[in-house]
Amino acid sequence: TSGSPTGSTGTTEGTTGGVTNTDRTPIRVGFEIIKGGNAFIGVAFGTPVNFGDGRIEVNSIVKDVNARGGIGGRPIVPVFGEWNVADGDAGRDADCRQMTEDGKVSFIITVVNISQAYVACGAKHGVPIVNSSFGAGDEGLYGLYNDFLYSPSLLNLNRELRLVLESLRDTKRMSPAVKTGVLTTNRV
């Protein structure tokens, strides 16, 4: 593409009038990975699970994306936040602060169930969180942090619950004639 730079934005005006990104500086992306999740899920739900090695998995994906040109021509530099499930919310907050304050990430990708405190940390630092977990937060959380919380599936807990209940009703597994139990947890 020919044309002259339009300033410090890293774009050039092309011969067809389009804008081409010329910024090739690396983009720092935070990745929250899990430590101790296998044992936690195994004990909590009585079923074996293996999350794998998050660093190896993320580095493999980043390597592949970078080989294909990165994000808009900008290579990805992964910055890791390793959440130890034994540390609870305090550990997640520390990971968020490490990625945002020390790591200077542009955004964070997490597969860990989302919490209001975690999103609040991202918002406080102006860093959006891309969440792809099963515990995606509810409509209230997305409304409160609409500029900082994204879910690729857009399936928040309200919609997920609605879909489950509608499916149960439509397949006649739940009706006024069928007794339904509700499981709750008391976390202190």
PyMOL commands that set and color helices and strands:
alter all, ss='L'
color gray80, all
select helices_A, chain A and resi 37-45+54-67+85-102+116-124+139-144+157-170
alter helices_A, ss='H'
color red, helices_A
select strands_A, chain A and resi 11-13+19-21+27-35+76-84+107-110+129-131+149-150
alter strands_A, ss='S'
color yellow, strands_A
deselect
rebuild
show_as cartoon
